[in-house]
Amino acid sequence: MAVLSLPMGLNRKPKSVLAGISFLIAYVIVRRQQTRAKRRARQQRAGNASSSGEKGRDGTLKPRKVGVDKHFVEQLKKLLPICIPGFASKEAGLLAALATILIARTWLDIWFSGFNGTVVKAIVSRDRKKFIAKAIIEFGMMMWPMSIVNNSLKFTISALALSFRERLTKVRDDFLDYVRTFARTLLSLMFDI
């Protein structure tokens, strides 16, 4: 007579088997939710494409191509006065600082490229004194301004991004306050509250 038995280890470690089954069920549930979220995102993108896309030959809507075109320039004209309200604003100063830092970075890159050429030339000509003078001394002198410029660039970009986000958030909040006030006023007029 054949004896049916449980898979190996099931009778010894029921808690670990239950944990494994629970993990498997949780994994399946999470994967289903991710699949549904991706499907919703695709449908939403398709909905957005239908509102801003063009019709193809077969009648389906194609999404708009991204690029610098009339639509982009129109959006930029609307955003720039919000993000940079004037020449005396903090954002204008940060943009000027960013331009200056980028010019300094370009100058340092040109200096570093010339430095690399002279170091390679010293290596090829096997001139130790020139190599030590160029590679160690000038390289050490070059790293200070390069590190300062690179860190200043990161700091200025993040400060500018934060400032833009603050301004855009303020405009959005002002708009939402206006809409809420309008809705309250309309409701109070409708229901005589």
N, C-alpha and C positions, 0 to 999 in steps of 0.2 A: 504494500500500500504506500502510495506516494504521499509525503507530508508536504503541505504547502507552508512555506515559511515567509516571513517578512524579509525585506532586503537586509543585507548585512548591516548590523549596527543599529537597526531601528529599534529593536527591543531593548538595547542597552542604553541608548541616549535619546530618549523621546524629546527632551527639551531642545537639543541641538537640531533635531529634525523639524520640530515645530518652528524654531527660529528661522531655519532655512526656508521652509514653506512660506512663513510670514514675509520674509525678505523677498521671495519670488513674487508673491502677490502684490507687495508694495511696488516692486519694480514694474510689473505689468501695468498697474494703475498709473504710475508716474509717466510711463511711456505713452499710454493712451492720452493722458492730459497734454503731453508735449505735442503729440500728433494733432490733437484737436486745436491746440493753440497755433500750430503752424498752418493748419488748414484755414483757421479764421484770419490769420495774417495774410495769407495768399488771397482770400476772398476780399479782404479790406483793400489790399493793393490793387486788385482787379477793379474794385469799386472806385478807388482814387484814379486809376488809369482811365476809367470810363468817363470820369468828370473832366479830365484834362487831356485826354488822348485824342488822336485823330483816327478816322476810320480808314481801314485798309481796303484792298480790292475785294476781299471776301466779306466785307461788312463788319468784321470784328474790330474792336477798338484796340489800337496799339498805344502803349504808354509813350508819353512825351520823352524825347531825347534830352539828356542833360547837357547843357552847354551854355556859353555866354551868348545869349540871344536877347531879343526885345523883352521877353518875359522876365529874364534874369535882371536886366537893367531896371525894369519897372520895380521889381521887388527891392533892389538895392537902393533906389531912390526913396522908397518908403522907409527902409530900415536905417539908412545913414543919419537922418535927422534925429532919430530916436537914440541911436547909439552914441553919436557925437553931436551934442547939442550946439556947440560953438567952439571957436578957436581958443577961448580961455578956459575950457573945461578940462577936467582931469584926463579924460579919454584922449583929447587932442594932444596933451602933453605926453601921455604914454605912447601914442602913435609916433610923435616926433622922436622920443627916446628910442623906440624900436627901430626907426629908420636910421638913426645915428649908430646904434649898436650893429645893425646889419652892414652898414658901410665899414665899420671897424672890423667886423668879422671877415668881410671881403678882403680888406687890406691885409689882415693877418693870414688869410688863406694864400694870398699871393706871396707874402713873405715866406710862408712855410714851404710853398712849392719851390721857390728859389733856393731855400735852405736845403731841401731834399736833393736838388740838382748838384749843389756844391758838395754835399756829403758823398753822393755817388761818385762824383768826379774825384774826390780825395781817396775814396776806396779803390777806384780803378787805377789811379796813379800811384797807389801804395805810399802816400805821403802821410805818415803817422801824425806829425805835428799839426798839419792842416786839418786832419780828421778829428784829432782831439780838440783843437780850437773850435772847430765848427760843430761837431757832434755833441760835445759835452757842454761847452761854455755857452754857445749861442742857443742850443736847444734848451738849456736851463733858463736862459733869459727869455726865451720865447714862450715858455709854458705859463709864466705868471700872467701876462696879458691875455693869453688864449683862455685860460681857465676863468679869469674874471669876465671876459666877454661872453663866453658860453653860459656861465651861470646868470649873468645879467640878462641874456637873451631869454633863457627859460623863465626867469622871474618876471620880466616885462610882459612876455606873452601870457603867462598865467594871470598876472594882474589885469591885463587888458581884457582877457576872456571873462574874468570875474566881474569887472566893471560893466561890460556889455550885458552879461546875464542879469546883473542887478537892475540896470536900466530897463531891459525888456520885461523883467518881472514886475517892476513898478508900473509900467504901462499896462500890462495885463491886469494887475490888481486894480488899477484905477478904472479900467474898462469894466471889470466884473462888479466893482462897487456901483458904477453907473447903472449897469443892467439890473442889479438887485434893487437899487433905489427906484428905478423905473417900474419894476415888477411890483414892488410894495405899493407905490403910488397908484398904479393901475388897479391892483386888487382892492385897495382902500376905496377907490372911486366906484368900483363895480359893486362892492358889497356894503358900502357905507360904514366902514369900520372906524 
